[in-house]
């Protein structure tokens, strides 16, 4: 599902309760799958970054921030991604000179700016290919609920504004499996932001003695956005977060155009955005993820990209030293596990 229904993030109403039995079945099936024994233990440690719900919580910015801390700790990370929205079959090493978002998805193009990336719907096949790169740590972007690989550490990302929505499993709500099963599989929780939507998860994490990390998002060069009237467009899971970020640095989103998550803009949609911005005297602005999806996919798309400013946002951990210690411990414990398994 590329766009989350609004009722998923409201107080449970008639529609949510009507779909709840189907959600309960879906949640049980996913939970049973999560409890299955892993099919493959890679030679390298696997640091998984996932979330509890469908849609964006900040996994990709988190993966990038974790990779940067890993490098500062002397590690050579690589990313394993599903390549959502891409058309390549099988596993492939991402080459930004050769691939565009239609090939490998927009997230993989963002990740490959920071470390080697392999995209594969089959995580086992992807991990085997990624191990051929010059890396010593696999950072798995999504795949928390997928039992294919043994995960040495699972960091679950929570957007404190959206939380887990109405708390129901799909299709009644955004949750992928019952929360207790998912929380049991998590090594730690990462809260992004300071809003109250995550209160339920914080209470559950405390009861289950799960470590809680915190982070925030920061806009690069915030002063450049002061008092600029913009036409803001985005095809991401939570475009309201994008608009709020613009307002937080003094920009005025006069026109807001939201598209489904991972939506490839057509020629007509590009022309409409360009025309609207010109006729109303507005500055076009979009996200880095949308820019990655536009680049190299057509003449109109390249024209729109050239006319647009990018709002660059990064994730900042409140305690990066704790993340570094966690990475070091993960690598050490993973090696010990593999050595002990080899001697059995």
C-alpha positions in Angstrom: 0.0 0.0 0.0 1.6 3.2 -1.2 -0.5 5.7 0.8 -1.7 5.2 4.3 -5.4 5.9 4.8 -6.0 8.9 7.1 -8.2 6.8 9.5 -5.1 4.8 10.4 -3.8 7.7 12.4 -7.1 8.8 14.0 -8.8 7.5 17.1 -10.3 4.1 16.1 -13.7 4.6 14.4 -16.3 2.5 12.7 -14.1 1.6 9.8 -11.2 0.6 11.9 -13.3 -1.6 14.1 -15.1 -3.2 11.1 -11.7 -4.2 9.7 -10.2 -5.2 13.0 -10.9 -8.9 12.6 -9.0 -9.0 9.3 -6.2 -7.0 11.0 -6.0 -9.5 13.8 -5.6 -12.4 11.3 -2.9 -10.4 9.4 -1.1 -9.6 12.6 -1.0 -13.2 13.8 0.3 -14.4 10.4 3.1 -11.8 10.4 3.9 -12.5 14.1 4.2 -16.2 13.3 6.5 -15.4 10.4 8.7 -13.2 12.6 9.1 -16.0 15.1 10.4 -18.5 12.4 14.0 -19.5 12.6 16.3 -17.4 10.4 17.2 -19.1 7.1 20.7 -17.6 6.8 23.5 -16.3 9.1 25.7 -14.0 7.1 29.4 -13.9 7.8 29.1 -10.2 8.7 27.2 -8.6 11.6 23.7 -7.4 10.6 22.4 -4.2 12.2 18.7 -3.9 11.2 16.8 -0.7 11.2 13.0 -1.2 11.1 9.7 0.1 12.3 6.5 -1.2 13.7 4.1 0.2 11.1 3.7 0.6 7.4 5.0 3.9 6.1 7.7 6.3 6.9 9.1 6.6 10.4 12.6 7.8 9.5 14.4 4.5 8.7 16.5 5.7 5.8 17.8 8.9 7.6 18.5 6.7 10.6 20.4 4.2 8.4 22.5 7.0 7.0 23.3 8.5 10.5 24.2 5.0 11.8 26.5 4.5 8.8 28.3 7.7 9.6 28.8 6.8 13.2 30.0 3.3 12.1 32.7 5.0 9.9 33.8 7.2 12.7 34.3 4.0 14.8 36.5 2.5 12.1 34.0 0.2 10.5 33.1 -0.1 6.8 29.3 -0.5 6.5 27.2 -1.5 3.6 23.5 -1.2 3.1 21.0 -3.9 2.3 17.8 -2.6 0.9 14.7 -4.1 -0.6 14.8 -1.4 -3.4 11.1 -0.6 -3.0 9.7 0.9 -6.2 12.6 -0.4 -8.4 12.2 -2.8 -11.3 15.4 -4.8 -11.1 14.9 -8.5 -10.5 17.2 -10.4 -8.3 20.0 -8.8 -6.3 22.0 -5.8 -7.7 24.8 -3.6 -6.5 23.6 0.0 -6.9 25.5 2.2 -9.4 24.3 5.8 -9.4 25.9 6.3 -12.8 23.9 3.5 -14.3 20.7 3.2 -12.2 17.8 5.5 -11.5 14.9 5.3 -9.1 12.9 3.3 -11.6 15.6 0.6 -11.4 16.5 0.5 -7.7 14.0 2.8 -5.9 14.6 6.2 -4.4 15.9 5.1 -1.0 18.7 3.1 -2.4 20.0 6.1 -4.4 20.1 8.1 -1.2 21.9 5.4 0.7 24.6 4.8 -2.0 25.9 8.3 -1.4 27.2 7.0 1.9 28.2 3.4 1.5 27.9 0.4 -0.9 24.2 -0.7 -1.4 22.7 -3.9 -2.6 19.0 -4.1 -3.4 17.2 -7.3 -3.3 13.7 -8.5 -2.5 15.3 -11.7 -1.3 17.3 -10.5 1.7 19.4 -13.7 1.8 20.5 -13.4 -1.8 21.2 -9.7 -1.2 23.3 -10.3 1.9 25.4 -12.8 0.0 26.1 -10.3 -2.8 26.8 -7.5 -0.3 29.4 -9.6 1.5 31.5 -9.5 -1.7 32.0 -5.7 -1.2 34.8 -4.3 1.0 32.6 -4.0 4.2 32.5 -5.4 7.7 29.0 -4.5 8.8 25.6 -4.9 7.0 23.1 -2.2 7.8 19.7 -3.5 6.8 17.3 -0.7 5.9 13.9 -2.2 6.7 13.2 -6.0 6.9 12.6 -6.1 10.7 9.7 -8.4 10.2 11.5 -10.5 7.6 12.9 -13.8 9.0 15.3 -14.5 6.1 18.5 -13.2 7.8 19.7 -13.5 11.4 19.8 -10.0 12.8 22.4 -9.3 15.4 20.7 -6.0 16.5 17.4 -4.5 15.6 16.8 -0.8 16.2 13.1 0.0 15.8 12.4 3.6 14.7 9.3 5.5 16.1 8.1 8.8 14.8 6.9 10.5 18.0 4.2 12.5 16.1 2.5 9.5 14.4 3.5 6.7 16.9 1.7 3.5 16.0 -1.5 5.3 14.8 -4.7 3.7 16.0 -2.7 0.6 17.1 -4.6 -1.8 14.8 -2.9 -4.2 12.4 -3.4 -3.8 8.6 -5.9 -3.2 7.0 -7.6 -1.7 10.1 -4.5 0.3 11.0 -0.8 0.7 10.2 0.7 -1.9 12.5 2.5 -4.8 10.8 2.1 -7.4 13.5 0.9 -7.4 17.1 3.0 -4.9 19.1 4.1 -7.3 21.8 5.6 -9.7 19.3 7.4 -6.9 17.5 8.7 -5.3 20.7 10.0 -8.7 21.9 12.1 -8.9 18.7 13.5 -5.4 19.0 16.9 -4.8 20.6 16.2 -1.1 21.3 13.7 1.7 20.4 14.7 5.0 18.7 12.3 7.9 19.3 12.6 10.6 16.6 11.1 13.9 17.8 9.6 15.1 21.1 5.9 14.7 20.6 3.5 12.5 22.5 2.4 10.0 19.9 4.9 7.4 21.1 3.7 7.3 24.7 2.2 3.8 24.3 5.4 2.4 22.9 7.5 4.1 25.6 5.4 2.5 28.3 5.7 -0.9 26.6 9.5 -0.6 26.1 9.9 0.3 29.8 7.9 -2.8 30.9 10.0 -5.0 28.6 13.3 -3.4 29.7 14.1 -2.2 26.1 16.7 0.5 25.8 15.4 3.8 24.4 17.5 6.1 22.2 16.4 9.6 21.1 17.1 11.6 18.0 15.9 14.7 16.2 15.9 15.9 12.6 17.8 19.1 11.6 17.5 21.1 8.4 20.8 22.0 6.7 21.4 25.7 6.1 18.2 26.8 7.8 18.8 30.5 7.2 18.4 30.2 3.5 14.7 29.4 3.8 13.7 32.6 5.8 10.7 34.3 4.4 10.6 32.4 1.1 7.2 31.6 -0.4 7.2 28.1 -1.8 5.3 25.5 -3.7 6.2 22.4 -1.7 5.6 19.0 -3.3 6.4 15.5 -1.9 5.7 11.9 -2.5 6.6 10.5 0.9 4.8 8.6 3.6 4.3 11.7 5.8 4.4 14.9 3.8 3.1 16.9 6.7 6.4 16.4 8.4 8.1 18.0 5.3 5.8 21.0 5.4 6.3 21.4 9.1 10.1 21.4 8.6 9.8 24.1 6.0 7.7 26.3 8.4 10.2 25.6 11.2 12.9 27.4 9.3 10.8 30.3 8.2 9.6 29.3 4.8 5.9 29.7 3.8 4.4 26.8 2.0 1.7 28.7 0.0 0.9 25.7 -2.1 1.3 22.1 -0.8 1.1 19.2 -3.3 1.2 15.7 -1.7 1.5 12.5 -3.7 1.5 8.8 -2.6 4.8 7.5 -1.1 7.3 6.6 -3.8 5.1 8.1 -6.5 6.9 8.6 -9.9 5.7 12.0 -11.2 4.3 11.9 -14.7 5.2 14.4 -17.4 1.8 16.1 -16.9 2.3 16.4 -13.1 5.8 17.9 -13.6 4.4 20.4 -16.1 1.6 21.3 -13.7 4.0 21.9 -10.9 6.3 24.0 -13.0 3.4 26.0 -14.4 1.8 26.7 -11.0 5.0 27.8 -9.5 5.7 30.2 -12.4 2.2 31.7 -12.5 2.0 32.3 -8.7 5.6 33.4 -8.3 6.6 30.6 -5.9 9.8 28.8 -5.4 9.6 25.0 -6.0 10.9 22.9 -3.1 10.9 19.2 -2.5 12.7 16.5 -0.5 16.0 14.7 -1.3 14.0 11.5 -1.7 11.7 13.0 -4.3 14.8 14.5 -6.1 16.3 11.1 -6.3 13.1 9.8 -7.8 13.1 12.5 -10.5 16.8 12.4 -11.6 17.4 10.7 -14.9 13.8 9.5 -15.4 12.7 11.8 -18.2 13.1 15.3 -19.7 10.2 16.8 -17.8 11.4 15.2 -14.6 14.9 16.6 -15.0 13.4 20.1 -15.8 11.4 20.0 -12.6 14.4 18.9 -10.6 16.6 21.7 -12.0 13.9 24.2 -11.1 13.5 22.9 -7.5 15.3 23.6 -4.3 15.9 20.7 -2.0 15.2 20.8 1.7 18.0 18.7 3.1 17.3 17.1 6.5 19.5 14.9 8.6 19.0 12.8 11.6 21.0 13.8 14.8 21.3 11.3 17.6 21.1 12.9 21.1 23.8 10.5 22.3 25.9 9.4 19.3 28.5 7.8 21.7 25.8 5.3 22.8 25.2 4.4 19.2 28.9 3.9 18.7 29.1 1.7 21.7 26.1 -0.3 20.5 27.7 -0.8 17.1 31.0 -2.0 18.6 29.1 -4.4 21.0 27.0 -5.7 18.1 30.1 -6.5 16.0 31.9 -8.2 18.9 28.9 -10.3 19.9 28.2 -11.2 16.3 31.7 -12.5 15.9 31.5 -14.5 19.1 28.2 -16.0 18.0 29.6 -17.1 14.7 32.8 -18.6 16.2 30.8 -20.5 18.8 28.4 -21.8 16.1 31.3 -22.9 13.9 32.8 -25.0 16.7 29.5 -26.8 17.6 
